[in-house]
Amino acid sequence: MPKRIVIIGGGAGGTITANLLARNLYRQLVSGHVVINMITDKAEHVYQPGFLYVVFDKVRPDEIVRKQKDLLDQHINLFVDPAVKIDKENKIVRTQSGKEFPYDYLVIATGSRIVPEDIPGLKEGGHWFYDMEGAKKLRQALKDFSGGRIAITVGVPHKCPVAPLEMTFMLYDYFKQKEMLDKVELFYTYPINRLHSLEPVANWAVPEFEKKGIKSETFFNMEEIDAEKKVVRSMEGSELNYDLLIAVPPHKGAPVVAESGLGKDGWIATDKKTLHNEGSDNVYVVGDTTNLPISKAGSTAHFESHIVAERLSSEITEGYSETLYDGKVICFVETSFDEATYIWFNYKTPPTPAPPSKMVHWMKLGYNRLYWLSAKGIL
Amino acid sequence: MSVAVDSTIDARGSACPGPTMELIKAMKSSAVGTVVEVLSSDKMTTVDGAAWLKKVGQELVETSDKGGYWSIIAKKIK
C-alpha cells in the first residue's frame, strides 16, 4: 500500500510543496511507494503579485497566468475538482464531483480570498486589485480618471501587507507621468496608528508622503461605503469623501475549511514551528490558510512549503523530521515605477529596510518572471 | 485580576501584520460579549491597542506585563 499524500490547493504554497515533494520522493513515486494527489479548484495558476503591474499596464494579464498542469512534476496527479469536505477522522477529502481521496498525509494550502461583500457598499462603490477582474476594472478606471481624490483603504485581515503602500507610490508616479499631479489628491488610510505594520517601513514612508504631498489618516478601518455619496465611513467614526476608491478588501479563507469545522473564517490553527495543524501530526497547513500572526503572502507560503516538503519527505523516508519554520518572510516593496526596497524578517528578527534603489526594482521585475521557477520548486 | 478569556492570540514575534492588527482582526470577527487576549513582544501594543479600543468604543479589560512579553485583553461590547 503506497503512502498517499493529498495536497488541497494549487496556489503558490500547494504547488511549491507538491513539486518539492516530487523531487525529494522521486524514487518512491516511480516505484509506486508514494502517491501525490493535488486537488484544486482552478485549472489556471495566477501569479497574484502581478495584479499590481496589470493595473498600470506594466504587464499584460496573460503574462501572469499559466496552466496548473504545466507547472506540476509529471508524477503528481492533478484533479481540478474543488474540495468540499475534509474528514480528518476518516482521513478522506471529498470533492464537488463526489470523488473521495483517502490520505496518509494531508497538506492544506487552500489560501485566502477577498470578501468585499463583508463591507456594505464596497462592491458597488469601490475598486480593488486583488483579483484579475478587479485589476482590469481599476486599470480602466484610472485611464478614465479626470481628477479628484483617490482614497486608498485597507480591510482586515488582508494579504500582501505592503501592497497598499506600493499601490500608493505607483499611483503617484502614474499621475506624474500623465502630468496630472495638480489634479489628483492621493489619500492613504491604514488600520493601525502608523502608515504600515512594520515600524521601520512606516517611519520611512512618513517623509516620502510629505515629499509627494500624499495625505493620510491612520486608525482607519472601513465600516461601510456610501457609493452614491462617495463616502467611506470608518469604525473609528470618521468619514472620507472620494472620487475614486481603491480598497484592499478584507480576506477570508476557503469555505471548505470552515465547512469542515477546521477553523473560523477559514484560518486553521497551526503550530508556528512544525506547521502541523494543531493536534494532528499527519496534517500540515501552508500559506494564507494558517492562523499564524505572520504576513499572508506568497513569500510566506514559499518558505513554509520548503519546511513542509522537507518534513514530510523525511517522515516518509527516515521516520522522523526535525526541520522547523523560523517565520522567515522576504518581501519586495516597490517605492515608485523605477525603485524598490526589500524587507526580510522572522519570528526573532525584525525587518530593516534598505534604501530604495533601481537595482532592487530590477530584481523584483526579474523575480516576476522567475516566479514560475519557484512554483516548480527549482528556485 | 483574573479574567475569563474566550480566545488568546499569541502574536509574540509577529512583525507583520503585527499584534495591534491581530487585535483589530479578532475584535472584528468576534461576537458581542467575546473577551479576546493578544500577547505581544512589543510593549507598545498595550498602548496602541488601548488607543484603538477607546477610539472604536470597545472595552479595554486590562493590560499586563508578563515578564518579557505583554498582554492586552479586550471585550467586544457592541
Interface residues (C-beta under 8 A of the other chain):
Chain A: V156 P157 P161 P191 I192 N193 S197 L198 F219 N221 M235 E236 G237 P250 K264 D265 K272 P293 I294 S295 G327 V329 F345 Y347 K348 P350 P351
Chain B: I9 D10 A11 G13 S14 A15 C16 P17 G18 P19 T20 M21 E22 I24 K25 K28 S29 D48 A51 W52 K55 V56
